[in-house]
C-alpha cells in the first residue's frame, strides 16, 4: 500500500483485536398464504385461526430482554474503551519522557523497569490490547504535527537554494524526499491506516502552502536578477559615456535596458520605479574602481548628465524623461537629479571643510609648540632670533620642549607651508615684546575680576592679547591658578545664599499649605486636593525654580561687584536680604497655590521676570513701587521664555524692563537735568524696545516709558518728574532719545560698489560645517566682474599671511581691533580680539608656488581701517583647484573667538548682518 506522498509504510497495520462472531440474521417469516395450516397434528383453517396472545407476550418479553442486554453490553464496551484510551493518553505523555522508541509491550515494560518505573510497566501490560491501538494513534498525531514543522524549517533554512530551482516538480520531489527521511528516522513504525488517516492529510494541507511560498520567493529572486542585469547594463553605459562623453550613449543604454526589462515580462512603470528612478537618484558610479564616486571626483558630470537626458522622449505619449514625475514623492526627474547633484556637492564641500579644519588644527598646534620653544629659549637666555631664522618651512626642525620630568630636551617638529618666514618671525617678536605696563596692570585687574565672576569670555579675551609662554601670559595664568585655589571660599558663600533662600521659600510654601488645610476644615475632598497639589506638583518645582532664580540673581550681582565687595561679608549679607525681598515681592513665587476655586492654577506659567527687583514698602509693610532693578536676562532669553504666556503684552506696566539707574537717567534727560544717557543705559533702552515691539507692536519709546512710570513699577506720578518729563506728549528730549535707540537697533548698510553672494550649496543651503565657515564670492553690481578687492569690515590688524597648496590656497588672518555690529547678543557681532580668516584669495606672496602675480596689498603687522583693501579675489579663469583648493572661484571666511571657531549659527548671523556688506568694496 502506497500513500499519496509516495511513502512506503514500514509494516502493515495489524488488527489489535478480533471482531466477535455476529449472530446470524433471522429470516423474516413468510406471508401467510390462503391455504390450510396444520397445528399439533391438526389442520388449521387460516381464515378462522385465533392467535395465542399469551404466547406472543412471552416471546416479546424474551426479545426485549435480549435487546436490553445487548445495549448494556455495547455501552460497557464503549465505556471501557474510553477509560483505557484516557489511561493510554496519560501513559503516552509519561512514557514519552523516557524516549521509548518501540511499542512492543515486552520491550516497553523492560525499558520502564530499567528506568526505575515498574509501576508504569505493570500498567502497560495491564492495558493490552487497548494500549497498542491508542499508542499508535497518539504517535501518528504527533508525527503529523512534527513532520509539517520539520518540513517548514527545512524550507526556511534552504530558501536561498530552493528559490533558484526553476522546475517546481524538482522542488516537490526534494520536499517529499526530505519528509520520507524524517519519518523513517523518527517514526518508522506507524501503521499504514494511521499514516493515511492522520499524517497524510496534514502533509497534504501543508505542502501547497510551502510550494506557494517557494514560488513567491522564486519570483522575487527573478526580479532581483532582472534588476541586477538592468543595472549592470546601465553601469556599462555610464562607463562608456564617461570614457568619451559621447552624446547619446547613456540615453541609448537607458532605452536598451528598458526594452530588455520589458521583454522579461515587466512593464514600463515597473522599470521606472525599480531601475530608472533609483539609478538617476543615487548617481553612485565608480567606473575607474578607485573607491570614489565619479560624480564627486568630477562634479561637471552632473551638468553633462542633465544635458545628455534633455531630449530623452519616453514614448507612448508619456512625455520627456526629465519631466517624468516619481510616483512616490511627486518630484520630476530633473528636480531629483539636481537635488542629488546638490547633495554630492555638499559632501564635497564638507570633505573640504574637514580638510581645512584639520589643517587649521595642525597650524594652531605648531604655533603653540613654537611659542613654548621660544619661551624656553628666553628663560635660558638663548638666541631666539637665530632659532627662528634657522627654521625650515615645509621641513622637520629640532625644537626644545620639557619632558615629563621637567627636563629640556629636543623633539622633531614639522612646520607646514601654511607658515611664512614673516609669520614665524612675528611669533618671535611677539614673544620678546615688552607689553605696556599700565595696560598689563589694567588687564590683570580685569582678569582677576573675571575670574571671580567666572567670566571665561573676558578671561580668554585678555589672555589672547599676550603670546603664549611670554612673561605677561604666564603672570595671568598664575592669577588664574591662585583664583582657582580661592574658588572654594566663594562657592561656599554662593551655596549658603542660595540655600537660605530655598529654605525660606519652602517654609513659606509649608505655611501656605497649613493655612489652606485649616481653612478646609473637615472637608476631606478639599484636604485631599490640597495635599495632592503640595506632594505631586508644587514642592519639587517650587524648590527647583527658587534655586534657579537665586543662582541667576547671585551671578548678576557678582558680575557687578568689585573684588573688595566680594571679600566683604557685609556685601554677602546684603545680597541675602535682596534675595529675600525678591522672593517676597515676586509674583512668580506666590504661595497662593491652594486656592481650590481655580482647578488648574497656572502659577508656574507666570512670566519670568526680566529684571531682579527690590521694592519699597508702605506703612503696613505692603510692597509697592520698585526701589532697585537689575536686568537678569537678555531680550532673546526673555522672549523665548515668555512671549507665549498670558498677560505678556501688559508686562511693561507691571514689572521693570530697564534697570533703576537707566530709568533715573532717562527721567533726568526728560526734564533737562542731563543732556544724554550713558552708553550702557542707551543699550538697555534698545534691548527693552526689542521686547516692547513684540508686546505692543508699533509703539514708541515714550509709550514704554509711560508704562514703566506706573505705580506698580517706578512710580513717577508725582511732580516734578512726571509733570515735566512725561505728562506732555512728544517730549523733544524723549523724541531725540528714541531716534538714538532706533539707530542702534537698525543695521547700517554701507554703500558698496560690489556685492557679496553666498556660494550655492553652502549653509544654510547645505547644513552646518565643522569650522563654522561661510563660502561666498564678490562681484560688481552689474554682475559682470569678479576681479575685485575684499576689504576690512572694521579696523583690523594683519596677524599672518600664508599659502596652503590645494587646500586653503593663499590666505590672510586679521585681528579685530574695533568691534562692530548692533545685534542684541554680542556673540552675533564682531568683537574686539576676534580673528577673521579668509582663504582662496588671488593676492599672493612672491617666491611661493601660489604666486599669481598679484601681491598682497598689506603685510603682517599693518593696521587696516574699515573699507580699505585686504586682498584680491580670483576670477573664474584665474582660479586653479590644484593650487587654490576648494571647488571653484570663491572666498572662504571664518571667525575665530577665544582660540576656536564660532558656531555655524552664529557665523551665519555675523555674515548676514556684517560681513556680507563689510567685506564688499
C-alpha positions in Angstrom: 0.0 0.0 0.0 1.4 3.4 -1.0 0.4 6.8 0.4 -0.3 10.0 -1.6 3.2 11.1 -0.7 4.9 8.0 -2.2 5.9 6.8 1.3 6.2 3.1 1.8 4.8 2.1 5.2 7.3 0.1 7.3 4.9 -2.6 8.0 1.2 -3.4 7.5 -1.2 -2.4 10.2 -2.4 -5.5 12.1 -5.8 -5.6 13.9 -5.3 -5.1 17.6 -8.3 -7.4 18.3 -10.6 -9.8 16.5 -14.1 -8.9 15.8 -16.7 -11.1 17.8 -18.7 -13.5 15.8 -22.1 -12.0 14.9 -25.4 -13.7 15.4 -27.0 -14.8 12.1 -29.8 -12.7 11.0 -33.2 -14.5 11.3 -35.1 -14.6 8.1 -38.4 -12.8 8.2 -41.5 -15.1 8.3 -43.2 -15.7 5.0 -46.5 -14.0 4.4 -49.4 -16.3 5.3 -50.9 -18.0 2.4 -54.6 -18.7 1.8 -54.0 -22.3 2.4 -54.9 -24.6 5.2 -52.3 -24.9 8.0 -51.7 -27.7 10.4 -51.1 -27.2 14.2 -50.3 -30.0 16.6 -51.0 -32.6 14.0 -54.3 -30.9 13.1 -55.1 -28.9 10.0 -56.0 -25.3 10.8 -58.2 -23.0 8.9 -56.1 -19.8 8.4 -59.1 -17.7 7.9 -60.6 -18.7 11.1 -57.3 -19.1 13.1 -57.2 -17.3 16.5 -53.5 -16.4 17.7 -52.3 -17.3 21.1 -51.9 -13.9 22.7 -50.3 -15.2 25.9 -47.6 -17.0 24.0 -47.0 -13.9 21.9 -46.4 -11.8 25.0 -43.9 -14.3 26.3 -41.9 -14.2 23.0 -41.9 -10.4 23.0 -40.6 -10.3 26.6 -37.7 -12.5 25.7 -36.9 -10.3 22.7 -36.9 -7.2 24.8 -34.7 -8.8 27.4 -32.1 -9.8 24.7 -32.1 -6.3 23.2 -31.6 -4.6 26.6 -28.7 -7.0 27.3 -27.1 -6.2 24.0 -27.4 -2.4 24.6 -25.9 -2.7 28.1 -23.0 -4.7 26.7 -22.3 -2.2 23.9 -22.3 0.7 26.5 -20.0 -1.2 28.8 -17.6 -1.9 25.9 -17.6 1.8 24.9 -17.1 3.0 28.4 -14.2 0.6 28.9 -12.6 1.7 25.6 -12.8 5.4 26.6 -11.5 4.7 30.0 -8.5 2.7 28.7 -8.0 5.4 26.0 -7.7 8.1 28.6 -5.3 6.0 30.6 -3.2 5.4 27.5 -3.1 9.1 26.6 -1.8 9.8 30.1 0.7 6.9 29.9 1.9 8.2 26.5 2.8 11.5 28.0 4.6 9.8 30.8 6.4 7.2 28.7 7.5 9.8 26.2 9.6 11.4 28.9 11.8 8.3 28.8 12.2 8.5 25.0 11.0 5.0 24.3 11.2 4.1 20.6 9.3 0.8 20.5 5.7 -0.1 21.2 6.3 -3.8 21.7 4.8 -4.5 25.1 7.6 -6.6 26.4 10.3 -4.2 25.3 8.3 -1.2 26.7 7.8 -2.9 30.0 11.5 -3.8 30.1 12.7 -0.3 29.4 10.3 1.1 32.0 11.6 -1.3 34.7 15.2 -0.5 33.6 14.5 3.2 34.2 13.0 2.6 37.6 9.3 2.7 36.8 7.9 -0.8 37.4 4.5 0.8 38.1 4.3 2.1 34.6 5.5 -1.3 33.2 2.6 -3.0 35.0 0.1 -0.5 33.7 1.3 -1.0 30.2 0.9 -4.8 30.4 -2.5 -4.5 32.1 -3.9 -2.3 29.3 -3.2 -4.8 26.4 -4.5 -4.7 23.8 -6.0 -1.2 24.0 -2.6 0.3 24.7 -1.2 -0.7 21.4 -4.0 0.9 19.4 -4.1 4.1 21.3 -0.3 4.4 21.5 0.0 4.2 17.7 -2.9 6.6 17.3 -1.2 9.2 19.6 2.2 8.7 17.8 0.6 9.2 14.4 -0.9 12.5 15.6 2.5 13.7 16.9 4.2 12.6 13.7 1.6 14.6 11.6 2.4 17.8 13.5 6.2 17.4 13.7 6.6 16.4 10.1 4.9 19.6 9.0 7.1 21.7 11.4 10.2 19.9 10.2 9.3 20.5 6.5 8.7 24.2 7.2 12.0 24.6 8.9 13.7 22.8 6.1 12.2 25.2 3.6 13.1 28.2 5.7 16.7 27.1 6.1 17.2 26.2 2.4 15.1 29.0 0.8 18.2 30.7 -0.7 18.8 27.5 -2.7 15.2 26.4 -3.3 14.2 29.7 -4.8 16.8 29.3 -7.5 15.4 25.9 -8.8 13.3 26.7 -11.9 11.4 23.3 -12.2 8.7 23.2 -9.5 8.5 19.4 -9.7 12.1 19.2 -8.7 11.2 21.3 -5.6 8.3 19.0 -4.8 10.5 15.9 -5.2 13.1 17.3 -2.8 10.4 18.1 -0.2 8.9 14.6 -0.4 12.3 13.0 0.0 13.1 15.2 3.0 9.8 14.2 4.6 10.4 10.5 3.9 13.8 10.7 5.6 12.4 12.4 8.6 9.5 9.9 9.1 11.8 7.0 8.5 14.3 8.2 11.1 11.8 9.3 13.8 8.5 7.4 13.2 9.4 4.1 11.4 6.6 2.0 12.9 3.4 4.0 12.2 0.8 1.6 10.7 -0.5 2.3 7.1 -4.0 3.0 8.2 -3.0 5.6 10.8 -0.5 7.2 8.4 -3.2 7.5 5.8 -5.8 8.8 8.3 -3.6 11.3 10.3 -0.2 12.1 8.8 -1.0 12.2 5.1 -3.9 14.7 5.4 -1.7 17.1 7.4 1.1 17.0 4.8 -1.4 17.3 2.0 -2.6 20.6 3.6 0.8 22.0 4.3 2.6 21.1 1.1 0.8 23.5 -1.3 1.4 26.4 1.1 5.1 25.6 1.2 5.3 25.3 -2.5 3.5 28.6 -2.9 5.9 30.3 -0.6 8.9 29.0 -2.6 7.3 30.1 -5.8 6.8 33.6 -4.5 10.4 33.8 -3.4 11.4 32.5 -6.7 9.5 35.3 -8.4 11.3 37.9 -6.1 14.6 36.2 -6.9 13.9 36.5 -10.6 13.1 40.2 -10.2 16.3 40.7 -8.3 18.3 39.0 -11.0 16.4 41.1 -13.6 17.1 44.3 -11.7 20.8 43.4 -11.3 21.1 42.7 -15.1 19.4 46.1 -15.9 21.7 48.0 -13.5 24.7 46.2 -14.9 23.6 47.3 -18.4 23.3 50.9 -17.2 26.6 50.8 -15.4 28.3 49.7 -18.6 26.5 52.6 -20.4 27.7 55.1 -17.8 31.3 53.8 -18.2 31.1 54.1 -21.9 29.6 57.6 -21.7 32.1 58.8 -19.2 35.1 57.4 -21.1 34.4 59.6 -24.2 31.5 61.6 -23.1 29.9 60.7 -26.4 26.5 62.3 -26.6 23.6 59.9 -26.7 25.5 56.9 -25.3 23.8 56.9 -21.9 20.3 57.7 -23.4 20.7 54.7 -25.8 21.7 52.5 -22.9 18.6 53.5 -20.9 16.4 52.5 -23.8 18.2 49.2 -24.2 17.9 48.4 -20.5 14.1 49.2 -20.6 13.5 47.0 -23.7 15.3 44.1 -22.1 13.4 44.6 -18.8 10.0 44.6 -20.6 11.0 41.6 -22.7 11.2 39.7 -19.4 7.6 40.4 -18.7 7.8 43.6 -16.8 6.1 46.9 -17.5 7.5 50.4 -18.3 6.2 51.7 -15.0 8.0 48.9 -13.1 11.2 49.8 -15.0 10.8 53.4 -14.0 10.1 52.6 -10.3 12.7 49.8 -9.9 15.5 50.8 -12.2 15.4 54.3 -13.8 14.4 56.5 -10.8 16.8 54.8 -8.3 19.6 55.0 -11.0 19.1 58.7 -11.6 18.6 59.5 -7.9 21.6 57.8 -6.4 24.3 58.6 -9.0 26.7 56.2 -7.4 29.3 55.3 -10.0 32.9 54.3 -9.8 34.0 53.4 -13.4 37.7 53.6 -12.5 37.3 51.4 -9.4 39.2 53.8 -7.1 36.7 53.8 -4.4 35.5 57.4 -5.0 32.2 58.3 -6.6 32.9 59.5 -10.1 30.3 62.3 -9.7 32.3 63.5 -6.7 35.6 63.3 -8.4 34.2 65.2 -11.4 31.3 67.5 -10.5 30.8 68.7 -14.0 29.4 65.2 -14.8 26.1 66.3 -13.1 25.6 69.1 -15.6 26.5 66.8 -18.5 24.0 64.2 -17.3 21.1 66.7 -17.5 22.3 67.7 -20.9 22.5 64.1 -22.0 18.9 63.4 -21.0 17.4 66.7 -22.0 15.9 65.2 -25.3 15.0 61.8 -24.0 11.4 61.1 -25.0 9.8 58.2 -23.1 7.5 57.4 -26.0 3.9 56.2 -25.9 2.8 59.8 -25.1 4.5 59.8 -21.7 6.5 62.9 -22.5 10.1 63.8 -21.8 12.1 61.8 -19.2 13.3 64.9 -17.2 9.6 65.9 -16.8 8.6 62.4 -15.6 7.4 62.6 -12.0 8.3 59.9 -9.5 5.1 58.3 -8.1 6.4 58.2 -4.6 7.5 61.8 -4.0 5.9 63.6 -6.9 9.2 65.2 -8.0 10.3 65.3 -11.6 13.5 63.5 -12.8 15.1 67.0 -13.4 14.4 68.0 -9.8 15.7 64.7 -8.5 18.9 64.9 -10.4 19.5 68.4 -9.4 18.8 67.6 -5.7 21.2 64.7 -5.9 23.8 66.9 -7.6 23.4 69.3 -4.7 23.8 66.5 -2.1 27.0 65.4 -3.8 28.3 69.0 -3.9 27.5 69.2 -0.1 29.6 66.1 0.5 32.5 67.6 -1.5 32.2 70.9 0.5 32.1 69.0 3.8 35.2 67.0 3.0 37.0 70.2 2.0 35.8 71.8 5.3 37.1 68.9 7.3 40.4 69.1 5.5 40.6 72.8 6.1 39.7 72.3 9.8 42.4 69.6 10.1 45.0 71.9 8.5 44.0 74.7 10.9 44.3 72.4 13.9 47.8 71.4 12.7 48.6 75.1 12.2 47.5 76.1 15.7 49.4 73.2 17.4 52.6 74.1 15.5 52.2 77.7 16.6 51.8 76.7 20.2 54.8 74.4 20.0 56.9 77.2 18.6 55.7 79.7 21.3 56.6 77.2 24.0 60.0 76.6 22.5 60.8 80.4 22.3 59.7 80.8 25.9 62.1 78.0 27.0 64.9 79.6 25.0 64.2 83.0 26.6 64.2 81.5 30.1 67.8 80.2 29.4 69.0 83.5 27.7 69.2 81.7 24.4 69.2 83.4 21.0 65.5 83.3 19.8 66.3 85.4 16.8 68.8 82.8 15.4 66.5 80.0 16.3 63.6 81.4 14.3 65.8 82.3 11.3 67.1 78.8 11.2 63.6 77.2 11.0 62.8 75.4 7.7 59.3 75.8 6.3 58.0 72.6 4.8 60.6 70.5 6.7 61.3 68.8 10.1 63.0 71.0 12.7 64.6 70.4 16.1 62.9 72.4 18.9 63.3 72.4 22.7 60.5 71.2 25.0 60.1 69.9 28.5 59.8 66.2 29.1 57.7 64.6 31.8 60.4 65.1 34.3 60.7 68.8 33.6 64.0 68.5 31.7 64.5 70.4 28.5 65.1 68.1 25.6 64.7 68.2 21.8 61.9 66.9 19.6 61.1 66.9 15.9 58.5 69.4 14.6 57.3 69.6 11.0 56.5 73.2 10.0 53.9 73.2 7.2 54.0 75.6 4.4 51.0 77.4 5.8 53.6 79.3 7.8 55.6 82.1 6.1 59.0 83.2 7.2 57.4 86.6 8.1 54.8 84.8 10.2 57.4 82.7 12.0 59.4 85.8 12.8 56.3 87.6 14.2 55.8 84.7 16.7 59.3 85.5 17.9 58.9 89.3 18.1 55.6 88.9 20.0 57.3 86.6 22.5 60.0 89.1 23.4 57.9 92.2 23.1 57.6 94.2 26.3 53.9 95.0 26.9 52.7 98.4 28.1 53.0 98.1 31.9 49.9 100.3 32.5 47.9 98.2 30.1 49.2 95.0 31.7 48.2 96.2 35.1 44.7 97.1 34.0 44.4 93.7 32.2 45.5 91.9 35.4 42.9 93.8 37.4 40.1 93.0 34.9 41.4 89.4 34.6 41.2 88.9 38.4 37.6 90.2 38.4 36.7 88.0 35.5 38.0 85.0 37.4 35.8 85.9 40.4 32.8 86.3 38.2 33.5 83.1 36.2 33.6 85.2 33.0 35.5 82.9 30.7 34.9 85.1 27.7 36.7 88.0 29.2 39.5 85.8 30.6 40.2 84.4 27.1 40.0 87.8 25.5 42.7 89.1 27.9 44.9 86.0 27.5 44.8 86.3 23.7 46.4 89.7 23.9 49.7 88.1 25.0 51.8 85.5 23.3 51.6 82.0 24.9 54.7 81.4 27.1 55.5 85.2 27.5 56.1 86.7 30.9 52.8 88.6 30.7 50.9 85.5 29.7 52.4 83.4 32.5 51.6 86.1 35.1 47.9 85.9 34.0 48.0 82.1 34.2 49.4 82.3 37.7 46.5 84.6 38.6 44.1 82.0 37.3 45.8 79.3 39.3 45.6 81.3 42.5 41.9 82.2 41.8 41.0 78.5 41.4 42.5 77.8 44.8 40.3 80.6 46.4 37.2 79.5 44.5 36.1 77.2 47.3 35.6 80.1 49.6 33.2 81.9 47.2 31.4 78.7 46.3 30.6 78.3 50.0 29.1 81.8 50.1 27.1 81.2 46.9 25.7 77.9 48.2 24.9 79.5 51.5 23.0 82.4 50.0 21.1 80.1 47.6 20.3 77.5 50.3 19.0 80.2 52.6 16.5 81.4 50.0 15.4 77.9 49.2 14.7 77.2 52.9 12.8 80.4 53.3 10.7 79.7 50.1 9.8 76.1 51.2 8.9 77.4 54.7 6.5 79.9 53.0 5.1 77.1 51.0 4.6 74.9 54.0 2.8 77.7 55.9 0.6 78.3 52.9 -0.4 74.6 52.9 -1.1 74.5 56.6 -3.3 77.7 56.3 -5.2 76.0 53.4 -5.7 72.8 55.4 -7.1 74.8 58.4 -9.5 76.6 56.1 -10.6 73.3 54.6 -11.6 72.0 58.0 -13.3 68.6 57.8 -13.9 68.8 54.1 -11.9 65.6 53.1 -12.2 66.3 49.4 -10.5 69.7 49.8 -7.9 68.3 52.1 -7.0 65.6 49.6 -6.7 68.1 46.8 -4.5 70.4 48.8 -2.2 67.6 49.8 -2.0 66.4 46.2 -1.0 69.8 44.9 1.6 70.0 47.6 3.0 66.5 47.1 2.6 65.8 43.5 3.0 69.1 41.8 4.4 72.1 43.6 7.1 71.3 46.1 9.8 70.0 43.8 9.0 72.5 41.1 8.9 75.3 43.6 12.3 74.3 45.0 13.9 74.0 41.6 12.6 77.4 40.4 13.6 79.2 43.5 17.1 77.8 43.4 17.5 78.8 39.7 16.2 82.3 40.4 18.7 82.7 43.3 21.5 81.5 41.1 20.6 84.0 38.3 20.5 86.9 40.8 23.7 85.9 42.5 25.6 85.6 39.2 24.3 89.1 38.1 25.2 90.7 41.4 28.7 89.2 41.4 29.4 90.4 37.9 28.7 94.0 39.0 30.7 93.7 42.2 34.3 94.7 42.9 37.0 92.4 44.3 36.8 94.2 47.7 33.0 93.8 47.8 33.2 90.1 47.1 35.7 89.8 50.0 33.3 91.7 52.3 30.9 89.6 54.4 28.6 92.6 54.7 28.1 92.5 50.9 27.0 88.9 51.0 24.7 89.6 53.9 23.1 92.4 51.9 22.8 90.0 49.0 20.8 87.6 51.1 18.4 90.4 52.2 17.9 91.3 48.5 17.1 87.7 47.7 14.5 87.6 50.5 13.0 90.8 49.2 12.8 89.4 45.7 11.1 86.3 47.0 8.5 88.3 48.9 7.5 90.5 46.1 7.9 88.2 43.1 4.5 87.1 41.8 6.2 84.1 40.2 6.8 82.6 43.6 3.5 83.4 45.1 2.4 80.7 47.6 -1.3 81.2 46.9 -1.2 77.7 45.4 -4.1 76.1 47.2 -7.0 78.2 46.0 -9.3 75.4 45.0 -11.7 77.7 43.2 -9.1 77.6 40.5 -9.0 73.9 39.5 -5.8 74.4 37.3 -3.7 77.1 38.8 -1.0 78.4 36.4 1.4 79.7 39.0 4.3 78.0 37.1 3.2 79.5 33.9 3.6 83.1 35.1 6.1 85.4 33.2 9.7 85.0 34.4 10.9 88.5 35.4 13.2 90.4 33.1 14.9 92.1 36.0 15.9 91.4 39.6 14.0 93.9 41.8 13.7 95.1 45.3 10.6 97.2 46.2 9.6 99.8 48.7 7.1 99.1 51.4 4.2 101.2 52.8 3.4 101.8 56.4 1.6 98.4 56.6 4.5 96.5 55.2 2.9 96.0 51.8 5.4 96.1 48.9 4.8 98.9 46.5 7.0 100.5 43.7 10.4 99.4 42.6 13.3 100.6 44.6 16.1 98.8 42.6 16.0 96.9 39.4 18.8 95.0 37.7 18.4 93.2 34.3 18.7 89.4 34.5 18.0 88.1 31.0 19.0 89.1 27.5 16.0 90.1 25.3 16.2 86.8 23.3 16.2 84.7 26.5 13.3 86.6 28.0 11.2 86.4 24.8 11.9 82.7 24.4 10.6 82.1 27.9 7.6 84.3 27.9 6.3 85.5 24.6 3.5 82.9 24.5 2.4 83.4 28.1 -0.8 85.1 29.3 -0.5 88.9 30.0 2.8 89.1 28.2 1.5 92.3 26.4 0.9 94.0 29.8 4.2 93.1 31.4 5.7 96.6 30.9 3.1 98.3 33.2 3.8 95.7 36.0 7.5 95.0 36.0 10.7 96.8 35.2 12.2 96.5 31.7 15.2 98.7 32.4 17.4 99.0 35.5 16.6 101.7 38.0 19.7 103.5 37.1 18.7 103.7 33.4 15.2 104.9 34.2 16.5 107.6 36.5 18.9 108.8 33.8 16.1 108.9 31.2 13.9 110.9 33.6 16.8 113.4 34.2 17.2 113.8 30.4 13.4 114.3 30.0 13.4 117.2 32.5 16.6 118.6 31.1 18.7 117.8 34.2 21.1 115.8 31.9 21.9 116.1 28.3 22.2 112.4 27.4 22.2 109.0 28.9 25.2 106.7 29.3 26.0 104.2 26.5 25.1 101.4 29.0 21.6 103.0 29.5 21.2 103.5 25.8 21.9 99.8 25.2 19.4 98.8 27.9 16.7 101.0 26.3 17.5 99.4 22.9 17.0 95.9 24.5 13.8 96.9 26.2 12.4 98.3 22.9 13.3 94.9 21.2 11.0 93.3 23.7 8.4 96.1 23.7 8.0 95.8 20.0 6.6 92.3 20.5 4.5 93.3 23.5 2.9 96.3 21.7 3.8 96.3 18.0 4.3 99.8 16.5 4.5 101.5 19.9 7.1 104.2 20.8 9.8 104.6 23.4 7.5 107.2 25.1 4.8 104.6 25.5 7.2 102.2 27.1 8.5 104.9 29.5 4.9 105.8 30.4 4.2 102.2 31.3 7.4 102.0 33.3 6.3 105.1 35.3 3.2 103.3 36.6 2.6 102.9 40.3 3.4 99.2 40.1 6.9 99.9 38.6 9.0 103.0 39.1 6.0 105.2 40.3 6.9 108.6 38.8 3.4 110.0 39.2 4.5 112.9 41.4 6.0 116.1 40.1 8.3 117.4 39.0 9.5 114.3 37.0 6.2 113.1 35.6 4.8 116.6 35.2 7.7 117.9 33.3 9.0 114.7 31.7 6.1 112.5 30.6 3.0 114.5 31.2 3.3 116.3 27.9 3.2 114.1 24.8 6.1 114.2 22.3 8.7 115.5 24.7 11.6 116.6 22.4 14.2 115.0 24.6 12.4 111.7 24.5 12.0 112.0 20.7 15.7 112.5 20.4 16.4 109.6 22.6 14.0 107.4 20.5 15.9 108.3 17.4 19.2 107.2 19.1 17.6 103.9 20.1 16.2 103.2 16.6 19.6 103.9 15.1 21.2 101.5 17.5 18.5 98.9 16.6 19.0 99.2 12.9 21.8 97.6 10.9 23.7 100.3 9.0 24.3 99.2 5.4 27.3 101.0 3.7 27.2 101.9 0.0 29.2 99.3 -1.8 30.4 99.1 -5.4 30.5 95.3 -5.1 28.1 92.8 -3.6 28.7 89.5 -1.8 26.9 86.4 -2.7 26.9 83.2 -0.7 28.0 80.3 -2.9 25.2 77.9 -3.8 25.4 74.8 -1.7 26.7 76.3 1.5 25.0 76.9 4.8 22.2 77.4 5.3 21.6 75.7 2.0 23.7 72.7 2.9 23.8 72.5 6.7 26.5 73.1 9.3 30.2 72.8 8.6 32.9 71.7 11.0 34.7 75.0 11.1 31.6 77.2 11.0 32.7 78.8 7.8 30.8 80.6 5.1 31.9 80.5 1.4 31.0 83.4 -0.8 32.1 85.4 -3.9 32.2 89.1 -4.8 31.1 90.7 -8.0 30.4 94.2 -9.2 26.8 95.4 -9.0 26.4 94.8 -12.8 27.2 91.1 -12.1 29.8 91.1 -14.8 33.2 91.4 -13.0 34.7 89.2 -10.2 38.2 90.8 -10.4 37.5 92.9 -7.3 39.0 93.5 -3.8 37.8 92.3 -0.5 38.1 94.9 2.3 38.3 95.2 6.1 34.8 95.3 7.6 36.2 97.3 10.6 39.6 98.3 11.9 41.8 95.2 11.9 45.5 94.2 12.3 47.1 91.7 9.9 48.2 88.8 12.0 49.5 86.4 9.4 49.6 85.7 5.6 50.3 82.3 4.1 49.8 79.7 1.4 48.3 76.2 1.7 48.6 74.5 -1.7 45.5 72.6 -2.9 43.6 73.4 0.4 43.3 77.0 1.6 45.3 78.5 -1.2 46.5 82.0 -0.4 45.1 83.1 2.9 45.2 86.0 5.4 44.4 86.2 9.1 43.5 89.5 10.8 42.5 90.5 14.3 39.5 92.8 15.0 40.7 96.0 16.8 37.4 97.7 16.8 34.1 95.8 17.5 31.2 96.2 15.0 27.6 95.2 15.0 24.3 96.1 16.6 22.8 92.6 17.2 21.2 92.0 20.5 23.6 89.3 21.5 27.3 90.2 21.5 28.2 86.7 20.1 26.4 87.8 16.8 28.7 90.8 16.5 32.4 91.1 15.6 34.1 91.8 19.0 37.5 93.2 19.8 40.0 90.4 19.7 38.1 88.2 17.2 40.1 86.9 14.3 38.9 86.7 10.7 40.4 84.1 8.4 40.0 84.4 4.6 41.2 81.8 2.2 41.3 81.1 -1.6 42.5 84.6 -2.4 44.2 85.8 -5.6 46.6 88.0 -3.7 49.8 86.1 -3.1 53.4 86.1 -1.9 56.3 86.1 -4.4 58.5 83.1 -4.0 55.7 80.7 -3.2 54.1 78.1 -5.5 50.8 80.0 -5.2 52.2 83.3 -6.6 49.6 84.7 -9.1 51.3 88.0 -9.9 49.0 89.9 -7.6 50.9 90.9 -4.4 49.1 91.3 -1.1 48.3 95.0 -0.6 49.1 94.6 3.1 51.8 93.0 5.3 51.9 91.3 8.7 51.6 94.0 11.4 49.7 96.5 9.3 46.6 98.1 10.9 43.9 98.5 8.3 40.9 100.8 8.6 37.3 99.8 7.6 36.8 99.8 3.9 40.4 99.5 2.9 41.6 96.5 0.8 42.8 93.4 2.4 43.3 91.4 -0.7 42.1 90.4 -4.2 39.6 87.8 -5.2 40.2 85.3 -8.0 38.2 85.2 -11.2 36.7 82.1 -12.7 39.7 82.0 -15.2 42.5 82.5 -12.7 41.2 80.1 -10.0 43.0 76.7 -10.1 41.7 73.8 -7.9 45.1 72.2 -7.6 46.7 75.4 -6.3 43.8 77.2 -4.6 41.8 74.2 -3.3 38.1 74.1 -3.0 35.7 73.6 -5.9 35.8 76.8 -7.9 36.2 80.5 -7.6 35.1 81.7 -4.1 36.4 83.1 -0.8 36.3 81.1 2.4 35.7 83.1 5.6 35.9 82.0 9.3 35.6 83.9 12.6 37.7 82.7 15.5 37.0 83.6 19.0 38.7 82.6 22.2 41.1 80.4 20.3 38.4 78.5 18.5 35.9 78.8 15.6 32.5 80.1 16.4 29.3 78.1 15.9 27.8 77.9 12.4 24.6 79.5 13.5 26.5 82.5 15.0 28.6 82.7 11.9 25.6 82.9 9.6 24.2 85.8 11.7 27.5 87.7 11.5 27.8 87.1 7.8 24.2 88.2 7.1 24.4 91.4 9.2 28.1 92.4 9.0 30.4 90.5 6.6 28.1 90.4 3.6 28.5 94.1 3.3 31.6 94.7 5.3 33.9 92.6 3.1 32.5 94.1 -0.1 34.4 97.0 -1.6 
